[in-house]
Amino acid sequence: MFMRTFGAFRSGDRFFYGELRGEDVHALAKPYWIDLQPTGQVFRIADLQIDLPVVPSKLIAVGLNYADHIAEMKRTPLGTPLIWFKAPSSLLPHNGAIGIAFPEHQTDFEAEVAVVIGKTAKNVAVERALDLVFGYTIALDISDRDLQKSEKQFGRCKSFDTYTPIGPFVYADADVADVSLELWQNGELRQSTRTSRMIYSVAQIVSFASQSLTLLPGDVILTGTPSGVGPIHAGDQLEAAIDNWPHLRNRVVIAQRVGSQL
C-alpha cells in the first residue's frame, strides 16, 4: 500500500502543515488530521525546518506491551493495556535537544510506535479501531526512573519538557502490524524488535482507550517499548527508526534549571 507522508514545517517565521511528495512539500490549509485541502504552495524540503508534526489534545502512553520489556523491568503482565497520560508540552521535534531535568537521576530512552488518531472515537470495537487511525510516527518515551520508582503515577516522571521526541513525519495508509522498531545510542543498536511482538495490537489499544476516553482527531497514543531500554547522558545522540522510514534523531543535553524544583 502506498503511504502518504505528512508533517509540520517552518519557512522563516511561517509555520504550516504539509504533505511531503518526493523532495517537495505541498502546503495544506489546515492540520492534516482535520482537512487535506492544499493551498497550492509548494516548497522544497531542503529549504524548510521540520517542526512538531502533531498537536494532540491528549498524549497517551501504553506500558508493558512487550514481554521482553516486562521481564527486564521485573514486572508482571496486567491482563489489560496499562495506559497513562504524558503532558503534550513534553513533545519535542526531530533534531531537538532532550534536556535531562535531573542529571543525578537515571533517565532512560524508550523507542515506540506512535498512533495519530484521525476521527473522533468513543467505545470503538476492535474490528473498527484502525478505521479511526490517521497514521503513525516514531516517538521516544524519556523516563526518569528515580521518580518512577518513588511515585505511584507515571505522569510526572515522563512529562518533563522535551521528554517525548516525535516525528519527523506522520505516515497515512501505513501497515504497522509487523514492522521493525529500532533505537541507536551513539551509533550502537540498543533496541530492536518487530511490532508483531506487541502483546496488544494498535487496534486493541485504540479500542481499549476509547472505552474510557473520547479520542479526538490529532490525539497521539504511544504503544509501548521493547527491551533494551537504558540511560541517557549529556552528549548522547539518539536515533530511532520504524522500518525504512526516515529516522527520528535527537541529541541529549542537561536542562537549564531556574530555582528549585519539587
Backbone as CSV, one residue per row, in Angstrom:
resi,resn,N_x,N_y,N_z,CA_x,CA_y,CA_z,C_x,C_y,C_z
1,MET,0.847,-1.202,0.000,0.000,0.000,0.000,0.880,1.248,0.000
2,PHE,0.509,2.235,-0.819,1.258,3.480,-0.915,0.998,4.346,0.305
3,MET,2.064,4.742,0.979,1.938,5.588,2.162,2.016,7.057,1.766
4,ARG,1.213,7.879,2.408,1.298,9.329,2.251,1.993,9.898,3.478
5,THR,2.799,10.931,3.262,3.669,11.463,4.312,3.279,12.896,4.648
6,PHE,3.041,13.169,5.932,2.613,14.487,6.375,3.517,14.976,7.501
7,GLY,3.556,16.295,7.664,4.352,16.855,8.733,4.055,18.322,8.930
8,ALA,4.842,18.927,9.814,4.755,20.361,10.079,6.104,20.976,9.755
9,PHE,6.065,22.204,9.224,7.279,22.811,8.690,7.322,24.299,9.004
10,ARG,8.524,24.828,8.971,8.735,26.266,9.101,9.575,26.777,7.943
11,SER,9.162,27.911,7.457,9.931,28.641,6.456,10.062,30.070,6.972
12,GLY,11.216,30.395,7.567,11.344,31.681,8.231,10.414,31.739,9.423
13,ASP,9.540,32.737,9.459,8.581,32.886,10.552,7.267,32.161,10.277
14,ARG,7.148,31.546,9.127,5.889,30.908,8.755,5.879,29.445,9.175
15,PHE,4.782,29.029,9.813,4.560,27.647,10.215,3.379,27.102,9.425
16,PHE,3.496,25.862,8.941,2.381,25.267,8.206,2.507,23.749,8.206
17,TYR,1.375,23.094,7.957,1.353,21.651,7.758,1.388,21.369,6.269
18,GLY,1.947,20.222,5.924,2.049,19.922,4.513,2.197,18.439,4.251
19,GLU,2.065,18.074,2.986,2.275,16.703,2.535,3.575,16.635,1.758
20,LEU,4.421,15.711,2.158,5.719,15.542,1.515,5.571,14.570,0.349
21,ARG,5.935,15.048,-0.846,5.917,14.206,-2.045,7.288,14.308,-2.692
22,GLY,8.086,13.264,-2.515,9.457,13.328,-3.000,10.236,14.383,-2.247
23,GLU,10.795,15.340,-2.957,11.554,16.430,-2.340,10.720,17.686,-2.157
24,ASP,9.424,17.614,-2.491,8.548,18.782,-2.408,7.555,18.638,-1.261
25,VAL,7.249,19.759,-0.617,6.223,19.811,0.424,5.071,20.665,-0.089
26,HIS,3.890,20.073,-0.161,2.691,20.765,-0.612,1.945,21.269,0.619
27,ALA,1.881,22.575,0.771,1.281,23.175,1.959,-0.213,22.894,2.022
28,LEU,-0.699,22.679,3.248,-2.117,22.443,3.489,-2.727,23.643,4.193
29,ALA,-4.034,23.857,3.963,-4.718,24.999,4.565,-4.958,24.791,6.059
30,LYS,-5.049,23.514,6.487,-5.332,23.188,7.881,-4.455,22.017,8.307
31,PRO,-4.428,21.707,9.597,-3.722,20.498,10.020,-4.241,19.276,9.269
32,TYR,-3.344,18.375,8.889,-3.696,17.248,8.026,-4.757,16.342,8.634
33,TRP,-4.829,16.262,9.979,-5.820,15.388,10.604,-7.218,16.005,10.587
34,ILE,-7.310,17.265,10.158,-8.605,17.930,10.051,-9.068,17.982,8.601
35,ASP,-8.151,18.364,7.699,-8.529,18.515,6.291,-7.261,18.455,5.435
36,LEU,-7.370,17.871,4.249,-6.222,17.706,3.363,-6.240,18.683,2.187
37,GLN,-6.987,19.780,2.322,-7.069,20.753,1.236,-5.742,21.483,1.058
38,PRO,-5.136,21.423,-0.131,-3.860,22.114,-0.346,-4.068,23.602,-0.598
39,THR,-3.043,24.382,-0.307,-3.101,25.820,-0.590,-2.617,26.140,-1.999
40,GLY,-1.958,25.203,-2.623,-1.361,25.443,-3.934,0.102,25.831,-3.856
41,GLN,0.603,26.114,-2.656,2.004,26.478,-2.490,2.859,25.223,-2.315
42,VAL,4.026,25.232,-2.973,4.929,24.091,-2.922,6.318,24.588,-2.529
43,PHE,6.935,23.866,-1.579,8.260,24.233,-1.091,9.202,23.052,-1.277
44,ARG,10.483,23.322,-1.334,11.483,22.276,-1.331,11.784,21.894,0.116
45,ILE,11.783,20.597,0.424,12.023,20.149,1.785,13.377,20.630,2.295
46,ALA,14.342,20.760,1.405,15.685,21.191,1.809,15.704,22.619,2.327
47,ASP,14.676,23.402,1.975,14.620,24.811,2.380,13.798,25.010,3.655
48,LEU,13.281,23.937,4.234,12.364,24.043,5.370,12.958,23.429,6.628
49,GLN,12.471,23.898,7.773,12.791,23.292,9.061,11.644,22.378,9.453
50,ILE,11.953,21.154,9.865,10.926,20.209,10.297,10.510,20.543,11.723
51,ASP,9.199,20.664,11.943,8.669,21.027,13.255,7.842,19.871,13.818
52,LEU,7.200,20.100,14.965,6.367,19.065,15.582,5.234,18.686,14.640
53,PRO,5.109,17.401,14.296,4.068,17.015,13.340,2.694,16.861,13.957
54,VAL,2.586,16.955,15.285,1.310,16.732,15.976,1.086,17.793,17.041
55,VAL,-0.187,18.072,17.316,-0.575,18.955,18.428,-1.783,18.307,19.102
56,PRO,-1.548,17.245,19.874,-2.670,16.472,20.410,-3.351,17.147,21.593
57,SER,-4.665,16.932,21.708,-5.359,17.341,22.933,-4.986,16.399,24.067
58,LYS,-4.668,15.143,23.701,-4.249,14.130,24.677,-3.059,13.363,24.131
59,LEU,-2.089,13.128,25.004,-0.920,12.315,24.680,-0.946,11.129,25.632
60,ILE,-1.274,9.957,25.106,-1.497,8.763,25.909,-0.329,7.803,25.721
61,ALA,0.136,7.225,26.802,1.214,6.242,26.741,0.699,4.880,27.173
62,VAL,1.290,3.849,26.594,0.962,2.466,26.941,2.220,1.808,27.480
63,GLY,2.093,1.109,28.588,3.244,0.431,29.176,3.115,-1.080,29.129
64,LEU,4.240,-1.763,29.297,4.273,-3.217,29.427,3.577,-3.907,28.259
65,ASN,3.956,-3.524,27.031,3.311,-4.085,25.848,4.218,-5.024,25.070
66,TYR,5.419,-5.282,25.588,6.300,-6.293,25.008,6.770,-7.194,26.151
67,ALA,6.692,-8.500,25.951,7.033,-9.439,27.021,8.472,-9.284,27.479
68,ASP,9.392,-9.013,26.551,10.796,-8.898,26.948,11.043,-7.649,27.801
69,HIS,10.275,-6.595,27.553,10.407,-5.388,28.385,9.811,-5.625,29.768
70,ILE,8.705,-6.362,29.854,8.129,-6.709,31.147,9.165,-7.458,31.982
71,ALA,9.890,-8.365,31.332,10.892,-9.157,32.040,12.044,-8.292,32.526
72,GLU,12.548,-7.382,31.667,13.698,-6.579,32.081,13.330,-5.571,33.169
73,MET,12.069,-5.175,33.233,11.615,-4.249,34.270,11.148,-4.980,35.527
74,LYS,11.207,-6.318,35.466,10.793,-7.156,36.609,9.355,-6.877,37.022
75,ARG,8.490,-6.781,36.017,7.056,-6.581,36.241,6.300,-7.835,35.831
76,THR,5.014,-7.839,36.038,4.163,-8.954,35.625,3.059,-8.411,34.724
77,PRO,2.605,-9.213,33.751,1.513,-8.757,32.879,0.260,-8.428,33.683
78,LEU,-0.473,-7.413,33.226,-1.656,-6.966,33.963,-2.944,-7.594,33.454
79,GLY,-2.927,-8.100,32.220,-4.136,-8.662,31.634,-4.931,-7.681,30.813
80,THR,-4.615,-6.407,30.921,-5.206,-5.355,30.083,-4.108,-4.337,29.785
81,PRO,-4.274,-3.511,28.745,-3.280,-2.470,28.492,-3.154,-1.515,29.678
82,LEU,-1.929,-1.107,29.960,-1.653,-0.118,31.002,-1.488,1.232,30.315
83,ILE,-2.373,2.188,30.620,-2.290,3.497,29.972,-2.190,4.605,31.015
84,TRP,-1.555,5.692,30.610,-1.481,6.902,31.427,-1.284,8.078,30.481
85,PHE,-1.302,9.280,31.027,-1.136,10.483,30.219,0.277,11.039,30.348
86,LYS,0.808,11.518,29.248,2.001,12.351,29.228,1.562,13.755,28.833
87,ALA,2.233,14.767,29.358,1.873,16.142,29.029,2.210,16.440,27.569
88,PRO,1.277,17.000,26.788,1.613,17.396,25.417,2.783,18.380,25.349
89,SER,3.006,19.132,26.436,4.137,20.067,26.463,5.481,19.348,26.502
90,SER,5.475,18.014,26.661,6.726,17.250,26.643,7.185,16.916,25.226
91,LEU,6.362,17.223,24.225,6.696,16.886,22.839,7.911,17.672,22.345
92,LEU,8.726,16.998,21.544,9.963,17.573,21.016,10.105,17.151,19.559
93,PRO,10.427,18.076,18.650,10.532,17.699,17.240,11.851,17.008,16.899
94,HIS,11.879,16.463,15.714,13.084,15.899,15.110,14.227,16.910,15.191
95,ASN,15.400,16.429,15.568,16.618,17.240,15.716,16.606,18.137,16.945
96,GLY,15.564,18.051,17.780,15.536,18.839,19.009,16.391,18.214,20.086
97,ALA,16.686,18.988,21.126,17.550,18.547,22.223,16.716,18.081,23.406
98,ILE,16.947,16.852,23.836,16.332,16.318,25.047,17.095,16.886,26.241
99,GLY,16.404,17.610,27.106,17.050,18.210,28.265,16.794,17.396,29.523
100,ILE,17.824,16.740,30.065,17.653,15.915,31.257,17.356,16.820,32.449
101,ALA,16.192,16.618,33.061,15.762,17.503,34.151,16.596,17.304,35.412
102,PHE,16.907,16.060,35.743,17.683,15.741,36.936,18.855,14.848,36.538
103,PRO,20.020,15.433,36.263,21.173,14.626,35.815,21.602,13.566,36.817
104,GLU,21.272,13.781,38.097,21.653,12.804,39.115,20.729,11.583,39.125
105,HIS,19.615,11.647,38.390,18.689,10.526,38.300,19.030,9.656,37.098
106,GLN,18.630,8.400,37.143,18.700,7.566,35.937,17.535,7.948,35.042
107,THR,17.854,8.356,33.836,16.849,8.772,32.863,17.036,7.929,31.612
108,ASP,16.001,7.171,31.216,16.116,6.166,30.158,15.412,6.576,28.876
109,PHE,15.901,6.024,27.768,15.218,6.122,26.478,14.274,4.933,26.318
110,GLU,13.192,5.134,25.567,12.269,4.071,25.183,11.730,4.404,23.798
111,ALA,12.054,3.617,22.791,11.554,3.838,21.432,10.183,3.191,21.272
112,GLU,9.283,3.884,20.570,7.918,3.388,20.446,7.302,3.782,19.107
113,VAL,6.316,3.011,18.689,5.447,3.391,17.582,4.346,4.280,18.143
114,ALA,4.104,5.412,17.506,3.048,6.325,17.947,1.915,6.341,16.931
115,VAL,0.699,6.369,17.451,-0.518,6.363,16.641,-1.128,7.761,16.656
116,VAL,-1.499,8.273,15.495,-2.192,9.560,15.396,-3.647,9.293,15.022
117,ILE,-4.559,9.712,15.888,-5.989,9.492,15.664,-6.505,10.448,14.583
118,GLY,-7.382,9.929,13.718,-7.893,10.741,12.616,-9.365,11.094,12.718
119,LYS,-10.114,10.357,13.550,-11.546,10.608,13.705,-11.921,10.462,15.178
120,THR,-12.995,11.126,15.560,-13.474,11.003,16.928,-13.837,9.550,17.214
121,ALA,-13.320,9.038,18.339,-13.517,7.631,18.661,-14.001,7.492,20.101
122,LYS,-15.127,6.820,20.284,-15.655,6.535,21.611,-16.331,5.166,21.585
123,ASN,-15.938,4.293,22.510,-16.495,2.945,22.597,-16.400,2.207,21.264
124,VAL,-15.209,2.218,20.696,-14.988,1.638,19.378,-14.636,0.160,19.507
125,ALA,-15.235,-0.662,18.666,-14.900,-2.083,18.642,-13.518,-2.274,18.031
126,VAL,-12.836,-3.335,18.439,-11.506,-3.622,17.899,-11.550,-3.711,16.378
127,GLU,-12.607,-4.304,15.846,-12.716,-4.514,14.397,-12.787,-3.204,13.630
128,ARG,-13.204,-2.119,14.264,-13.334,-0.821,13.589,-12.238,0.154,13.964
129,ALA,-11.405,-0.204,14.909,-10.482,0.763,15.502,-9.499,1.355,14.491
130,LEU,-8.974,0.543,13.590,-7.984,1.062,12.639,-8.593,2.053,11.658
131,ASP,-9.903,2.004,11.475,-10.567,2.979,10.592,-10.486,4.388,11.171
132,LEU,-10.222,4.508,12.464,-10.187,5.804,13.123,-8.763,6.327,13.298
133,VAL,-7.787,5.578,12.790,-6.384,5.991,12.855,-6.013,6.754,11.595
134,PHE,-5.426,7.939,11.769,-4.941,8.684,10.605,-3.624,8.110,10.110
135,GLY,-2.694,7.887,11.054,-1.383,7.400,10.643,-0.491,7.114,11.831
136,TYR,0.797,6.980,11.537,1.763,6.546,12.540,3.055,7.353,12.429
137,THR,3.775,7.416,13.538,5.064,8.073,13.544,5.959,7.424,14.594
138,ILE,7.174,7.926,14.727,8.154,7.398,15.669,8.177,8.302,16.894
139,ALA,8.312,7.703,18.068,8.381,8.508,19.289,9.347,7.887,20.280
140,LEU,9.835,8.709,21.192,10.591,8.247,22.351,9.829,8.637,23.609
141,ASP,9.824,7.728,24.569,9.249,7.998,25.879,10.415,8.088,26.855
142,ILE,10.901,9.303,27.101,12.020,9.504,28.026,11.479,9.421,29.450
143,SER,12.156,8.644,30.308,11.591,8.312,31.616,12.614,8.499,32.730
144,ASP,12.245,9.278,33.732,13.063,9.441,34.931,12.768,8.274,35.856
145,ARG,13.680,7.291,35.910,13.422,6.068,36.659,13.393,6.301,38.168
146,ASP,14.195,7.252,38.661,14.172,7.524,40.094,12.779,7.969,40.537
147,LEU,12.187,8.876,39.786,10.841,9.332,40.116,9.816,8.241,39.873
148,GLN,10.012,7.470,38.812,9.064,6.397,38.511,9.002,5.378,39.637
149,LYS,10.141,5.108,40.267,10.181,4.134,41.361,9.613,4.711,42.660
150,SER,9.702,6.027,42.823,9.286,6.626,44.093,7.843,7.126,44.077
151,GLU,7.250,7.252,42.883,5.888,7.761,42.770,4.981,6.687,42.171
152,LYS,3.737,6.644,42.590,2.809,5.615,42.132,2.292,5.887,40.724
153,GLN,2.286,7.150,40.313,1.819,7.507,38.977,3.014,7.850,38.094
154,PHE,2.855,7.596,36.783,3.948,7.782,35.838,3.934,9.150,35.158
155,GLY,2.887,9.944,35.381,2.742,11.183,34.625,3.919,12.130,34.760
156,ARG,4.393,12.383,35.981,5.450,13.379,36.179,6.787,12.895,35.645
157,CYS,7.125,11.642,35.896,8.458,11.165,35.534,8.663,11.088,34.031
158,LYS,7.582,11.166,33.255,7.671,11.044,31.810,7.186,12.296,31.077
159,SER,6.929,13.370,31.827,6.306,14.546,31.212,7.129,15.818,31.277
160,PHE,8.398,15.725,31.689,9.231,16.920,31.656,9.332,17.430,30.221
161,ASP,9.539,18.721,30.084,9.717,19.294,28.747,10.779,18.511,27.988
162,THR,10.501,18.220,26.731,11.381,17.515,25.780,11.404,16.009,25.977
163,TYR,10.589,15.448,26.883,10.667,14.018,27.190,9.850,13.145,26.233
164,THR,9.280,13.751,25.179,8.598,12.948,24.154,9.007,13.410,22.758
165,PRO,10.211,13.084,22.327,10.575,13.351,20.927,9.639,12.583,19.992
166,ILE,9.291,13.193,18.857,8.328,12.557,17.955,8.549,13.047,16.527
167,GLY,8.329,12.159,15.569,8.459,12.546,14.168,9.451,11.663,13.419
168,PRO,10.105,12.170,12.365,9.911,13.522,11.843,8.597,13.741,11.108
169,PHE,7.996,12.638,10.594,6.776,12.762,9.813,5.727,11.770,10.307
170,VAL,4.500,11.944,9.795,3.400,11.031,10.080,3.005,10.348,8.774
171,TYR,2.832,9.033,8.838,2.556,8.246,7.641,1.136,7.716,7.661
172,ALA,0.342,8.128,6.665,-1.012,7.625,6.497,-0.979,6.409,5.579
173,ASP,-1.994,5.563,5.710,-2.106,4.347,4.893,-0.926,3.414,5.112
174,ALA,-0.363,3.433,6.308,0.736,2.536,6.653,0.181,1.316,7.386
175,ASP,0.894,0.203,7.278,0.559,-1.017,7.998,1.697,-1.295,8.967
176,VAL,1.439,-1.184,10.258,2.497,-1.370,11.253,2.309,-2.663,12.039
177,ALA,1.574,-3.607,11.489,1.318,-4.853,12.205,2.592,-5.668,12.405
178,ASP,3.534,-5.563,11.468,4.775,-6.330,11.585,5.904,-5.556,10.897
179,VAL,6.370,-4.494,11.574,7.493,-3.698,11.075,8.572,-3.646,12.151
180,SER,9.774,-3.308,11.742,10.874,-3.215,12.703,10.795,-1.919,13.491
181,LEU,11.240,-1.980,14.740,11.353,-0.815,15.622,12.732,-0.877,16.254
182,GLU,13.556,0.155,16.032,14.943,0.123,16.482,15.373,1.457,17.056
183,LEU,16.338,1.406,17.968,16.938,2.619,18.519,18.442,2.442,18.625
184,TRP,19.168,3.483,18.191,20.621,3.532,18.316,21.012,4.648,19.276
185,GLN,21.974,4.378,20.123,22.544,5.373,21.022,24.016,5.526,20.662
186,ASN,24.365,6.715,20.193,25.744,6.979,19.759,26.228,5.940,18.749
187,GLY,25.330,5.572,17.833,25.678,4.646,16.768,25.591,3.182,17.120
188,GLU,25.291,2.836,18.383,25.189,1.443,18.805,23.720,1.053,18.958
189,LEU,23.356,-0.087,18.348,21.976,-0.552,18.412,21.643,-0.994,19.830
190,ARG,20.609,-0.371,20.413,20.210,-0.693,21.792,18.875,-1.420,21.857
191,GLN,17.952,-1.071,20.988,16.641,-1.707,20.979,16.339,-2.196,19.569
192,SER,15.775,-3.390,19.467,15.420,-3.944,18.163,14.329,-4.982,18.343
193,THR,13.207,-4.778,17.672,12.093,-5.722,17.754,11.261,-5.586,16.498
194,ARG,10.185,-6.348,16.454,9.160,-6.185,15.430,7.838,-5.955,16.143
195,THR,6.998,-5.137,15.548,5.748,-4.766,16.203,4.792,-5.953,16.336
196,SER,5.019,-7.010,15.588,4.194,-8.216,15.732,4.374,-8.846,17.106
197,ARG,5.399,-8.428,17.854,5.624,-8.947,19.201,4.864,-8.163,20.271
198,MET,4.122,-7.144,19.874,3.292,-6.440,20.847,2.306,-7.405,21.485
199,ILE,2.066,-7.230,22.764,1.036,-8.019,23.441,-0.343,-7.563,22.989
200,TYR,-0.521,-6.246,22.914,-1.781,-5.663,22.460,-1.521,-4.909,21.164
201,SER,-2.300,-5.196,20.145,-2.143,-4.555,18.842,-2.622,-3.110,18.890
202,VAL,-2.324,-2.367,17.847,-2.801,-0.988,17.757,-4.323,-0.953,17.855
203,ALA,-5.000,-1.846,17.142,-6.462,-1.864,17.186,-6.985,-2.124,18.590
204,GLN,-6.356,-3.045,19.303,-6.786,-3.339,20.675,-6.539,-2.156,21.599
205,ILE,-5.417,-1.471,21.417,-5.100,-0.312,22.259,-6.077,0.824,22.017
206,VAL,-6.338,1.132,20.743,-7.270,2.224,20.418,-8.656,1.904,20.960
207,SER,-9.108,0.675,20.768,-10.419,0.277,21.273,-10.473,0.392,22.790
208,PHE,-9.435,-0.099,23.465,-9.409,-0.067,24.933,-9.435,1.368,25.444
209,ALA,-8.592,2.234,24.880,-8.558,3.629,25.330,-9.893,4.322,25.105
210,SER,-10.559,3.985,23.994,-11.819,4.654,23.663,-12.962,4.250,24.581
211,GLN,-12.793,3.178,25.342,-13.838,2.791,26.290,-13.884,3.763,27.475
212,SER,-12.754,4.395,27.766,-12.689,5.329,28.897,-12.671,6.775,28.450
213,LEU,-12.109,7.026,27.281,-11.870,8.390,26.814,-12.486,8.597,25.448
214,THR,-12.870,9.826,25.154,-13.203,10.192,23.785,-11.924,10.636,23.101
215,LEU,-11.483,9.848,22.129,-10.281,10.187,21.369,-10.661,11.158,20.264
216,LEU,-9.895,12.217,20.141,-10.184,13.269,19.169,-9.157,13.269,18.048
217,PRO,-9.533,13.773,16.869,-8.566,13.868,15.784,-7.317,14.625,16.226
218,GLY,-6.164,14.041,15.939,-4.899,14.639,16.339,-4.329,14.084,17.620
219,ASP,-5.132,13.356,18.400,-4.610,12.737,19.616,-3.548,11.699,19.269
220,VAL,-2.629,11.482,20.195,-1.497,10.587,19.956,-1.446,9.524,21.053
221,ILE,-1.192,8.280,20.640,-1.018,7.165,21.575,0.332,6.519,21.309
222,LEU,1.180,6.433,22.348,2.432,5.694,22.273,2.138,4.244,22.681
223,THR,2.630,3.282,21.895,2.157,1.908,22.018,3.059,0.988,22.839
224,GLY,4.081,1.527,23.501,4.935,0.703,24.343,6.291,0.444,23.712
225,THR,7.252,0.073,24.560,8.635,-0.113,24.111,9.084,-1.544,24.352
226,PRO,10.014,-2.041,23.538,10.585,-3.368,23.766,11.730,-3.313,24.763
227,SER,12.404,-4.434,24.960,13.550,-4.490,25.866,14.724,-3.709,25.285
228,GLY,15.732,-3.497,26.134,16.929,-2.777,25.706,16.978,-1.344,26.165
229,VAL,15.985,-0.897,26.950,15.984,0.487,27.431,17.234,0.720,28.275
230,GLY,17.706,1.969,28.255,18.910,2.275,29.010,19.055,3.755,29.256
231,PRO,20.023,4.145,30.077,20.162,5.546,30.482,20.757,6.427,29.391
232,ILE,20.364,7.685,29.418,20.922,8.695,28.521,21.793,9.652,29.329
233,HIS,22.718,10.297,28.616,23.640,11.231,29.242,23.871,12.405,28.292
234,ALA,24.224,13.541,28.858,24.514,14.713,28.032,25.577,14.355,27.000
235,GLY,25.335,14.779,25.763,26.245,14.484,24.670,25.817,13.307,23.822
236,ASP,24.851,12.514,24.315,24.378,11.366,23.541,23.656,11.814,22.272
237,GLN,23.715,10.965,21.273,22.935,11.113,20.050,22.017,9.902,19.948
238,LEU,20.711,10.134,19.903,19.731,9.066,19.799,19.110,9.070,18.411
239,GLU,18.860,7.875,17.896,18.286,7.726,16.561,17.306,6.565,16.599
240,ALA,16.050,6.833,16.306,15.013,5.808,16.353,14.421,5.628,14.966
241,ALA,14.030,4.388,14.657,13.532,4.101,13.319,12.426,3.066,13.352
242,ILE,11.469,3.238,12.469,10.454,2.237,12.169,10.639,1.839,10.716
243,ASP,10.876,0.556,10.493,11.012,0.033,9.136,12.040,0.871,8.368
244,ASN,11.706,1.300,7.173,12.638,2.115,6.387,12.230,3.582,6.329
245,TRP,11.437,4.013,7.310,11.030,5.417,7.366,12.230,6.296,7.745
246,PRO,12.205,7.578,7.391,13.260,8.487,7.867,13.383,8.426,9.390
247,HIS,14.607,8.444,9.877,14.861,8.258,11.299,14.550,9.515,12.102
248,LEU,14.130,9.314,13.348,13.960,10.398,14.319,15.284,10.566,15.043
249,ARG,15.872,11.753,14.962,17.184,11.992,15.570,17.081,13.115,16.602
250,ASN,17.675,12.869,17.764,17.699,13.865,18.836,19.002,13.755,19.613
251,ARG,19.454,14.880,20.123,20.641,14.892,20.967,20.215,15.107,22.412
252,VAL,21.147,14.883,23.332,20.835,14.972,24.762,21.706,16.042,25.407
253,VAL,21.081,16.892,26.224,21.788,17.935,26.970,21.255,17.934,28.405
254,ILE,21.847,18.735,29.251,21.325,18.962,30.601,20.371,20.151,30.541
255,ALA,19.162,19.969,31.062,18.186,21.053,31.044,18.617,22.180,31.958
256,GLN,18.344,23.396,31.548,18.605,24.555,32.396,17.548,24.611,33.480
257,ARG,17.974,24.771,34.729,17.044,24.823,35.857,17.184,26.174,36.548
258,VAL,16.024,26.789,36.765,15.978,28.077,37.447,15.317,27.870,38.795
259,GLY,16.030,28.204,39.893,15.482,27.992,41.220,15.448,26.517,41.553
260,SER,14.573,26.118,42.454,14.484,24.727,42.889,13.230,24.094,42.323
261,GLN,13.274,22.758,42.147,12.125,22.000,41.679,11.763,20.980,42.744
262,LEU,10.465,20.823,42.962,9.986,19.865,43.959,9.751,18.515,43.311
